[in-house]
Amino acid sequence: MQRCAATGFRFRFLMVGLIVLAASWGSGAENAKTAAQTFKNVQVLKEISADELVPAMQFITASLGVECDFCHVRDAFDKDDKPPKKTARRMMRMMEAINSNNFGQQRAVTCFTCHRGSLTPLSIPMLDIGASYVSEFLAKPAASHSELPPADQVLQNYVDAIGGEAAISKISSRLEKGSVSFGAGPAFPVEILTKNPGKRIMMIHLAAGDSSTAFDGEKGWSSDPGSPIREMHASDFEGARLDADLQFAIHLKQRFQEIRTVKAEKLGDRDVFLLFASNPGQPPLELYLDRETGLLLRELRFASSPLGLNPTILELADYKEQDGVRVPGRISINRPNRRLDIRISQLEQNVPIDDAIFEHK
């Protein structure tokens, strides 16, 4: 993660750059190598692909509530000078043994199972933690809830609420401008450009220069001021595809083999239906839809890593109509240890966007 010199504020955007590793990320052949073949002094996660190592480190930092330099020597990540790095290796081996001996090698026990965002493992349940429902999804078979509306009906209400299939289908591009804040600290100008089929870039105009995250439908990249361009990790591709889909509401049934209504509950002061959208062998996309308006209020999704699932929560609010389609005017992106609040003040649709903007600078 980078520090913005002009503001003295710790930049926490998209923890993709958790560690700057000695090897460069480049061709598909490089990414096909194991972590041990690509990076120096990898002792536990040797056999995972090189592309999976940083997401695994992301999972550790999120689970313990620490930063990269808690275990690593900055700019010399292969060194073993810090005792916590050796402890982390022992803990990973312990976790592997527990899951192998007791849970058929499933990731039933992870770093977060004990740490819950704290450096010191917690022995008392924290009642204020909003636990996700993914454990319920994985542990229980699909149940029949006759009192709940079928998922098809809830999704149709969502499509109708934002303008209907015909209007949604006509949107080919979208330009959004506004501001973004990172919890504490000042807000910065932001631009989000989205174009069919499935291309998107978000550019944050920081005092030290632009920070960009882009996806072209097949691969992605990000850049921060004063840092080299970084390739998007494969575990983040599915989330990027969802964000870049201008017809997300009408494509849900195509993207997921099973969609079911799980329960009715409260989200703040709103009554909502919770839907699971899933594909075999993958955690569900969780959708919270307003019972009264039909609008999508929350989306919870997970990016897989060798050590566990990295969650992302999108909170959607302040929907405004443009060209017959309602679009959220406020988007909050929540990940462990970081939050982005985006407020859209200008929206244009079906405007020309050059494909070159989604490519590496």
SVG drawing of the C-alpha trace seen along z (x, -y; Angstrom):
<svg xmlns="http://www.w3.org/2000/svg" viewBox="-46 -18 63 55">
<polyline fill="none" stroke="black" stroke-width="0.4" points="0.0,0.0 1.2,-3.5 1.4,-6.7 0.2,-9.9 2.9,-12.5 0.8,-15.5 -1.8,-14.6 0.2,-12.4 -2.7,-9.9 -2.4,-6.2 -3.7,-5.1 -5.9,-1.9 -7.4,-1.5 -7.7,2.1 -5.0,3.9 -3.9,5.6 -0.4,4.1 -0.1,5.7 3.6,6.6 6.0,5.6 7.6,8.9 10.9,9.4 9.6,11.2 7.6,9.2 4.1,10.3 3.9,10.6 3.1,13.4 0.7,16.2 3.6,18.6 5.0,16.8 1.7,16.8 1.4,20.6 4.5,21.2 4.3,22.2 5.0,19.6 8.2,21.4 9.4,21.2 8.6,17.5 9.4,15.9 12.3,16.2 12.2,18.1 8.7,19.5 8.6,22.4 4.9,23.3 2.8,22.3 5.2,23.7 2.8,25.5 0.2,22.9 0.3,20.9 2.4,17.7 -0.8,15.7 -2.4,17.0 0.4,15.8 -0.7,12.2 -4.4,13.1 -3.2,15.5 -1.2,12.6 -4.3,10.4 -6.2,13.0 -3.6,13.1 -3.5,9.3 -7.3,9.0 -7.6,11.9 -5.1,10.4 -5.7,6.7 -2.0,6.0 0.0,4.6 2.6,6.3 5.6,5.0 4.3,6.8 5.9,10.0 8.1,8.7 11.1,6.4 10.0,3.6 11.7,3.9 13.3,7.2 10.3,9.6 12.3,12.8 14.3,12.1 13.4,13.9 14.5,11.2 11.2,10.8 9.9,13.4 6.2,13.0 7.1,14.4 8.3,17.6 5.3,17.8 3.0,17.3 4.7,20.3 4.0,22.5 0.4,21.3 -0.2,22.1 1.3,25.6 -1.0,26.1 -4.0,24.9 -3.2,27.3 -2.8,30.2 -6.1,29.5 -8.0,29.3 -6.3,32.4 -6.8,34.6 -10.3,33.4 -12.1,31.9 -11.1,33.8 -8.7,30.9 -11.6,28.4 -10.9,24.9 -13.0,25.3 -10.4,23.7 -8.7,20.5 -6.6,17.7 -9.9,15.7 -11.4,18.6 -9.3,17.7 -8.1,14.1 -11.3,12.4 -9.4,9.2 -7.2,9.2 -3.5,9.9 -4.2,12.0 -6.6,14.9 -10.0,14.4 -11.5,16.9 -14.7,15.0 -17.4,14.8 -17.7,11.2 -21.5,10.7 -21.1,7.5 -19.5,9.2 -22.0,9.4 -21.2,13.0 -21.8,13.7 -24.2,16.4 -21.7,18.3 -21.1,20.9 -24.9,21.6 -24.9,22.0 -22.0,24.5 -23.2,26.4 -27.0,26.8 -28.8,28.2 -31.2,25.9 -34.4,25.7 -37.9,25.0 -39.5,21.9 -43.0,21.7 -43.6,18.3 -40.8,16.7 -41.3,15.6 -39.3,17.5 -36.1,16.0 -37.4,15.5 -40.1,13.1 -37.6,11.2 -35.3,10.8 -38.1,9.7 -39.1,7.0 -35.4,5.8 -35.4,5.6 -38.7,3.7 -37.5,1.4 -34.5,0.1 -36.3,-0.4 -37.2,2.9 -35.3,5.2 -35.9,3.1 -34.4,-0.1 -31.5,1.8 -30.6,3.5 -30.2,0.1 -27.4,-1.0 -24.1,-0.5 -21.8,-2.7 -21.7,-4.8 -19.6,-7.7 -19.8,-8.6 -18.1,-11.4 -18.1,-12.3 -16.0,-12.0 -14.5,-9.2 -13.4,-9.1 -11.5,-6.5 -13.2,-6.7 -11.2,-9.4 -9.4,-12.0 -10.4,-14.2 -12.4,-13.2 -10.9,-13.0 -12.4,-13.3 -13.2,-10.0 -14.3,-8.9 -15.8,-5.5 -16.1,-4.5 -18.0,-1.3 -18.5,0.0 -20.0,3.1 -19.0,5.9 -17.7,5.9 -15.0,3.2 -14.5,0.8 -12.0,-1.6 -12.1,-3.6 -9.7,-6.6 -9.1,-8.4 -7.4,-11.8 -5.1,-12.0 -2.8,-14.9 0.2,-12.8 -1.3,-11.5 -4.0,-9.2 -4.8,-5.8 -6.5,-3.5 -8.1,-0.1 -9.2,1.4 -10.7,4.5 -11.0,5.2 -13.3,8.2 -10.4,10.7 -7.7,9.3 -7.2,6.3 -4.6,4.0 -4.1,1.3 -1.6,-1.5 -0.8,-4.0 1.3,-7.2 5.0,-6.4 4.4,-2.6 4.6,-0.1 1.5,1.2 0.2,4.4 -1.7,7.2 -5.1,8.1 -5.1,11.4 -7.3,14.1 -9.3,14.4 -10.6,10.9 -11.8,11.4 -15.3,12.6 -15.9,9.5 -14.6,7.3 -16.9,8.9 -19.9,8.2 -18.9,4.6 -18.4,4.1 -21.7,5.6 -24.1,2.8 -26.9,5.4 -26.1,7.1 -29.7,7.3 -30.9,9.2 -27.7,11.4 -27.9,12.9 -29.7,16.0 -27.1,16.6 -24.2,16.2 -25.4,18.5 -26.7,22.0 -28.7,21.7 -30.5,18.7 -32.7,19.1 -34.4,16.9 -32.9,17.7 -34.8,15.6 -36.5,12.3 -34.7,10.0 -33.8,6.4 -31.1,4.4 -30.9,1.2 -34.5,-0.1 -35.4,1.7 -37.1,5.1 -35.2,7.2 -35.0,10.6 -31.7,12.3 -30.9,14.3 -28.0,16.8 -26.7,16.9 -24.2,19.7 -22.2,22.0 -21.0,25.5 -17.9,25.5 -18.0,21.7 -19.2,19.5 -22.5,17.7 -23.0,14.1 -25.4,12.7 -28.0,10.2 -30.1,8.1 -33.1,6.7 -35.6,4.2 -39.0,5.9 -40.9,2.6 -38.9,1.0 -37.3,4.1 -33.9,2.3 -30.6,4.0 -29.3,2.6 -26.3,4.8 -24.1,7.3 -21.7,9.6 -19.2,11.6 -16.0,13.6 -12.7,13.9 -11.0,17.2 -7.4,17.6 -5.5,20.7 -6.1,19.8 -9.7,18.6 -12.3,16.3 -11.7,12.5 -15.0,10.7 -16.2,7.6 -19.5,5.8 -21.1,3.2 -23.8,1.0 -25.9,-0.7 -28.1,-3.8 -29.5,-7.1 -30.8,-5.6 -31.4,-8.2 -33.0,-7.8 -31.1,-8.5 -32.3,-7.4 -35.1,-5.3 -32.7,-3.4 -32.2,-3.8 -28.5,-3.9 -27.1,-4.1 -25.8,-7.5 -23.8,-6.3 -21.7,-3.1 -19.8,-2.0 -17.2,0.7 -16.2,2.5 -13.3,4.9 -11.5,5.9 -9.6,2.9 -10.7,0.5 -13.7,-1.3 -14.4,-3.5 -17.4,-5.8 -18.3,-6.9 -20.8,-9.7 -21.8,-10.2 -22.7,-13.8 -22.6,-13.5 -23.9,-10.6 -24.0,-10.1 -24.9,-7.0 -24.4,-5.8 -21.5,-8.1 -18.5,-7.2 -15.6,-5.6 -12.3,-4.7 -11.2,-1.1 -7.6,-2.3 -8.5,-3.7 -8.9,-0.2 -5.4,0.8 -2.1,0.3 -0.7,-3.2"/>
</svg>
